Amino acid sequence: MANAVHSDEISSKDKTFVIVKSCHESNQIAISKKSIGRELFYEVCDVFGVLERQYFGLYFRYSEQQILWLDLEKNKTGINDIPILYYSLVVYPDQIEHDIYLDSTMTIVYNLVKEAVLSNKIHCNQHEAVLLASYAVQEEYGDLEFNTNRDNTITSTDPYYVNGIADNIPKRIYNIVQADGIEGNEISEEIYNYHRSHKFMSKRDARLHYLKCARSLENYGYHRFTLIVDKHSKFGILDIHLNGINLCQEDDSTKLNAIRLEYDELEEINGINKPNREKITLWYKPKGSDKIESICVRCISGSDATFVLKHNWINYRWRKRFHIHRNIDCKQKLRKEAAERIKDWERSRQMLLKMNEQLLSAICCIRTLQKKIGELTYNQTEIPLEVMNLSGAEVDGSAS
């Protein structure tokens, strides 16, 4: 594993500076000209406080529409020609509550996913946008304590309206709402109602709920690449997502002729970068078949689809193995807990049996005593009243 090179250990001749951006945060990092991409990546992760690095990567803009991911194993020749590097998600977390453990990682992932939602990279409808905005406002401002008028409606000058709508609603949704003749106050009231139900929710829980809600969106975790359509391939779009890939024709809106491959079916991925295109060859084994088939597609130059595909494939295999081990550990833990509960139940049963025996013996004793008392009461002779008066007079005479 390559170690990150710190700025105080680099001589001035070998030192160069790189600007790295992530969401609204920007950092200038000193690196060595001889270091490889992995060293720069680790240095950036240290600056942002991220230890769970498997979800992230560095890219720079190849053109307005294309990006190129930084190869972690190659020397960064010409790094000074790259104006800005961007720290972003190569692989989107699948099960948020299980895949992310550190708050620093969750904060970065939350900011990147929120940026993708607001920039329409991850699409959502009006209801989903309102729900996401309520979690975002709760994460940023906490419990709802804004001033409202007597009718309990939000005014146009309220900070909640300005920040909750303008900053946390995608512009596409906001424009559609305005085009339909719906006032911003109505949307703000919907966010108000949701936000009011999030009372006492911590910032971490608000981020977690935001990510879980974003995870349910249709194109969460998708990376789309444009393919070259020629005599070798009829597919024009390559979608890489969490569980596999989709190959479909550009004009096929129904996607009836699409090929869907899960990562479990992939056997090998080979990518070759050529001057005018990027050639990707996939070897896969369809489900229920032992025959290995192959398919070849060509991306436009600089798309770097191979990098994204390999990262998602490797992460899927790691995640599946981790979940299998976790399930095995959970089963073993449940078995131990079940065995302990059975032992506790057996102890409780034995104690109840003893207590039942003691109770039965106590009941028998009580019944025996009641029987003897009844016999004594029945055999007691009644003393005549004259005898009692006589005995009382005798006692008085003797006393006198």
C-alpha positions in Angstrom: 0.0 0.0 0.0 1.4 3.4 -1.0 1.7 6.0 1.7 0.5 9.5 1.3 3.3 12.1 0.9 2.9 15.0 3.4 3.8 18.5 2.4 6.5 19.0 5.0 8.4 15.9 3.6 8.5 17.2 0.0 11.3 19.3 -1.3 10.5 22.5 -3.0 11.8 21.2 -6.4 9.6 18.2 -6.4 6.5 19.9 -4.9 3.4 20.8 -6.9 0.0 21.9 -5.8 -3.4 20.5 -6.8 -6.8 22.1 -6.2 -9.3 19.5 -5.1 -13.1 20.3 -4.8 -15.9 18.4 -3.2 -19.3 20.0 -3.2 -18.8 23.5 -1.8 -15.4 22.7 -0.2 -12.1 23.4 -1.9 -8.6 22.5 -0.8 -5.1 23.0 -2.1 -2.9 20.0 -1.6 0.9 19.7 -2.0 2.1 16.5 -3.6 5.3 15.1 -5.1 5.7 15.2 -8.9 6.9 11.6 -8.7 4.0 10.2 -6.7 1.3 8.0 -8.3 -2.4 8.6 -8.3 -3.0 6.4 -5.2 -0.8 8.6 -3.1 -2.7 11.7 -4.1 -6.0 10.0 -3.5 -4.9 8.9 0.0 -3.7 12.5 0.8 -7.1 13.9 -0.4 -9.0 11.3 1.8 -6.9 12.3 4.8 -7.6 16.0 4.2 -11.4 15.3 4.0 -11.2 12.9 7.0 -12.4 9.9 5.1 -11.3 6.4 6.0 -13.8 4.4 4.0 -12.2 5.1 0.7 -13.8 2.4 -1.4 -16.7 4.6 -2.5 -14.7 7.6 -3.8 -12.4 8.7 -6.6 -10.8 11.7 -8.3 -11.8 13.0 -11.7 -11.1 16.0 -13.9 -13.2 17.4 -16.7 -12.0 16.2 -20.1 -14.5 18.5 -21.8 -17.8 20.2 -20.9 -19.7 16.9 -21.2 -17.0 14.3 -20.4 -14.9 13.5 -17.3 -11.8 11.3 -16.8 -11.2 9.5 -13.6 -7.7 9.6 -12.2 -5.9 6.2 -12.5 -4.6 5.3 -9.0 -1.7 3.1 -10.3 -0.1 5.5 -12.8 2.2 8.4 -12.4 0.5 11.8 -12.6 2.4 13.1 -15.6 1.1 16.5 -16.6 -0.8 17.0 -13.4 0.0 20.7 -13.5 -2.0 20.9 -16.7 -5.1 19.8 -14.8 -6.7 23.0 -13.3 -9.1 21.3 -10.8 -9.7 17.8 -9.5 -13.1 16.7 -8.2 -13.6 14.3 -5.2 -16.7 12.4 -6.0 -18.5 9.0 -5.7 -17.5 6.2 -8.0 -19.6 3.7 -6.2 -22.8 4.7 -4.4 -23.4 3.0 -1.0 -26.2 0.4 -1.2 -27.4 -0.3 2.4 -26.6 3.0 4.0 -27.1 1.9 7.6 -24.8 -1.1 7.2 -22.2 0.1 4.6 -21.2 3.4 6.3 -19.9 3.4 9.8 -18.1 6.8 10.3 -19.9 10.1 10.5 -17.2 11.8 8.4 -17.9 9.4 5.5 -21.7 9.8 5.9 -21.3 13.6 5.8 -19.3 13.5 2.5 -21.7 11.0 1.0 -24.7 13.0 2.1 -23.3 16.2 0.5 -22.4 14.5 -2.8 -25.8 12.7 -3.1 -27.6 15.9 -2.2 -25.6 17.7 -4.9 -26.6 15.0 -7.4 -30.2 15.4 -6.5 -30.2 19.2 -6.8 -28.3 19.0 -10.1 -30.9 16.5 -11.5 -28.3 13.8 -11.9 -30.6 11.7 -9.6 -34.2 12.3 -10.7 -37.1 12.6 -8.3 -40.7 13.7 -8.5 -42.4 16.5 -6.6 -43.4 14.4 -3.6 -39.9 12.9 -3.3 -38.2 16.3 -3.7 -40.4 17.7 -0.9 -39.6 14.8 1.5 -35.8 15.1 0.7 -36.0 18.9 1.3 -37.6 18.4 4.7 -34.7 16.1 5.8 -32.2 18.5 4.4 -33.7 21.5 6.3 -33.8 19.4 9.5 -30.1 18.5 9.0 -29.1 22.1 8.5 -31.4 24.0 10.9 -32.6 21.4 13.4 -36.2 21.5 14.8 -38.7 23.9 13.3 -38.7 27.1 15.3 -39.4 29.7 12.6 -41.8 32.5 13.1 -45.2 32.1 11.4 -48.2 34.4 11.3 -51.5 33.8 13.1 -52.8 31.5 10.4 -49.8 29.2 10.9 -48.7 29.7 7.3 -45.2 30.6 6.2 -44.6 34.1 4.8 -42.5 34.8 1.7 -39.8 36.5 3.8 -39.5 33.6 6.2 -35.9 32.1 6.3 -37.5 28.6 6.2 -39.2 29.5 2.9 -36.0 31.0 1.3 -33.6 28.3 2.4 -36.0 25.3 2.4 -37.3 25.9 -1.1 -34.5 27.7 -3.0 -31.6 25.7 -1.7 -33.0 22.3 -1.2 -35.5 21.8 -4.0 -34.1 20.9 -7.5 -34.6 23.8 -10.0 -36.3 21.4 -12.4 -39.0 20.6 -9.9 -39.4 24.2 -8.8 -39.8 25.3 -12.5 -42.3 22.6 -13.2 -44.3 23.7 -10.1 -44.3 27.3 -11.1 -45.3 26.4 -14.7 -48.3 24.5 -13.3 -49.5 27.6 -11.5 -48.7 26.3 -8.0 -47.4 29.0 -5.7 -44.2 28.5 -3.7 -46.2 28.8 -0.5 -48.0 25.6 -1.1 -44.7 23.7 -1.6 -43.3 25.4 1.6 -46.4 24.2 3.5 -45.8 20.6 2.4 -42.1 20.9 3.6 -43.3 22.5 6.8 -45.6 19.6 7.6 -42.9 17.1 6.9 -40.3 19.1 8.8 -42.6 19.4 11.8 -42.8 15.6 12.0 -39.0 15.4 12.2 -38.8 17.0 15.6 -36.0 15.9 17.9 -34.3 14.1 14.9 -30.5 14.5 15.1 -28.4 15.7 12.2 -26.9 12.2 11.7 -30.4 10.6 11.6 -31.6 13.3 9.2 -28.6 12.5 6.8 -29.4 8.8 7.2 -33.1 9.2 6.3 -32.1 11.5 3.4 -29.8 8.9 2.0 -32.2 6.1 2.5 -34.9 8.1 0.7 -32.5 8.9 -2.1 -31.5 5.2 -2.3 -35.1 4.4 -3.3 -35.0 6.7 -6.3 -35.0 5.1 -9.8 -31.5 6.1 -11.1 -29.6 6.3 -7.8 -26.1 5.1 -8.3 -26.3 5.2 -12.1 -23.4 6.2 -14.3 -24.5 6.7 -18.0 -22.0 6.5 -20.9 -22.6 7.1 -24.6 -21.6 4.2 -26.9 -20.5 4.3 -30.5 -23.1 2.6 -32.7 -21.5 0.8 -35.7 -21.6 -2.6 -37.4 -20.0 -4.2 -34.3 -22.6 -3.0 -31.8 -26.1 -1.6 -32.0 -26.2 -0.3 -28.4 -25.9 3.4 -27.8 -26.2 3.7 -24.0 -24.3 1.9 -21.2 -25.8 2.3 -17.7 -23.6 1.1 -14.8 -25.4 0.8 -11.5 -25.1 -0.9 -8.1 -26.1 -4.4 -9.1 -25.1 -4.6 -12.8 -25.1 -3.0 -16.2 -27.8 -2.2 -18.8 -27.0 -2.0 -22.6 -29.8 -0.4 -24.6 -30.4 1.4 -27.9 -30.5 5.2 -27.7 -33.9 5.4 -29.4 -35.4 2.5 -27.5 -37.6 4.2 -24.8 -39.2 0.9 -23.8 -35.9 -0.9 -23.5 -37.3 -4.1 -24.8 -34.1 -4.9 -26.7 -31.9 -4.0 -23.8 -29.3 -6.4 -22.3 -29.2 -6.5 -18.5 -26.3 -8.2 -16.8 -25.8 -8.6 -13.1 -22.4 -8.5 -11.6 -22.8 -12.1 -10.5 -22.8 -13.1 -14.2 -19.7 -11.2 -15.1 -16.5 -13.3 -15.4 -14.0 -10.7 -16.7 -13.8 -7.1 -17.8 -11.1 -5.9 -20.2 -10.8 -2.2 -21.3 -8.5 -0.8 -23.9 -8.1 3.0 -24.5 -7.5 3.9 -28.1 -7.0 7.4 -29.6 -10.6 7.7 -30.8 -12.5 5.3 -28.6 -12.5 3.1 -25.5 -13.1 -0.6 -26.2 -14.7 -2.6 -23.5 -15.0 -6.4 -23.7 -17.2 -8.3 -21.2 -17.1 -12.0 -20.6 -20.2 -13.2 -18.8 -22.0 -16.5 -17.9 -25.8 -16.2 -18.2 -27.8 -17.7 -15.4 -28.7 -21.3 -15.9 -25.9 -21.8 -18.5 -22.3 -23.0 -18.2 -21.2 -21.4 -21.5 -19.2 -18.2 -21.3 -20.3 -15.5 -23.8 -18.7 -12.2 -24.7 -19.9 -8.8 -25.8 -17.9 -5.9 -27.1 -18.9 -2.2 -26.9 -17.0 1.0 -27.8 -17.3 4.2 -25.8 -16.4 7.7 -26.9 -12.8 8.7 -26.1 -12.2 9.8 -22.5 -15.4 8.4 -21.0 -13.4 6.1 -18.7 -16.3 3.6 -18.4 -13.9 0.7 -17.7 -12.7 2.4 -14.5 -16.2 3.0 -13.2 -17.4 -0.5 -14.2 -14.5 -2.3 -12.5 -14.9 -0.3 -9.3 -18.6 -1.1 -9.1 -18.0 -4.7 -9.9 -15.2 -5.1 -7.3 -17.2 -3.3 -4.7 -20.3 -5.4 -5.4 -18.2 -8.6 -4.8 -16.7 -7.2 -1.6 -20.1 -6.1 -0.4 -21.7 -9.4 -1.1 -18.9 -11.3 0.7 -19.1 -8.9 3.6 -22.9 -9.4 3.8 -22.5 -13.2 3.7 -20.0 -13.1 6.5 -22.2 -10.7 8.4 -25.2 -13.0 7.9 -23.2 -16.0 9.1 -22.1 -14.0 12.2 -25.7 -12.9 12.8 -26.9 -16.5 12.5 -24.3 -17.7 15.0 -25.2 -14.9 17.3 -28.9 -15.7 17.1 -28.2 -19.4 17.7 -26.2 -18.5 20.9 -28.9 -16.1 22.0 -31.5 -18.8 21.4 -29.5 -21.4 23.3 -29.1 -19.0 26.2 -32.8 -18.2 26.1 -33.7 -21.9 26.2 -31.4 -22.3 29.2 -33.0 -19.4 31.0 -36.4 -20.8 30.1 -35.5 -24.2 31.6 -34.2 -22.5 34.8 -37.4 -20.5 35.1 -39.5 -23.7 34.5 -37.6 -25.6 37.2 -38.1 -22.6 39.6 -41.8 -22.5 38.8 -42.2 -26.2 39.4 -40.5 -25.9 42.9 -42.6 -22.9 43.7 -45.7 -24.9 42.6 -44.8 -27.8 44.9 -44.2 -25.4 47.8 -47.5 -23.7 47.1 -49.3 -27.1 47.0 -47.8 -28.2 50.3 -48.7 -24.8 51.9 -52.3 -25.3 50.6 -52.5 -28.8 52.1 -51.2 -27.4 55.5 -53.8 -24.6 55.4 -56.6 -27.1 54.6 -55.5 -29.4 57.5 -55.5 -26.5 59.9 -58.9 -25.4 58.7 -60.2 -28.9 59.3 -58.9 -29.1 62.8 -60.3 -25.7 63.7 -63.6 -26.8 62.4 -63.6 -29.9 64.5 -62.7 -28.0 67.6 -65.5 -25.5 67.0 -67.9 -28.3 66.4 -67.0 -30.3 69.6 -67.0 -27.3 71.9 -69.9 -27.6 74.6 -72.2 -24.6 75.1 -72.2 -23.4 78.8 -75.7 -22.6 80.3 -76.5 -19.0 81.1 -77.5 -19.9 84.8 -74.1 -21.5 85.4 -72.3 -18.5 84.0 -74.4 -16.1 86.3 -73.8 -18.4 89.3 -70.2 -18.6 88.8 -70.1 -14.8 88.5 -72.0 -14.4 91.9 -69.7 -16.8 93.6 -66.8 -14.8 92.4 -68.3 -11.6 93.8 -69.0 -13.1 97.2 -65.5 -14.4 97.6 -64.2 -11.0 96.7 -66.3 -9.3 99.4 
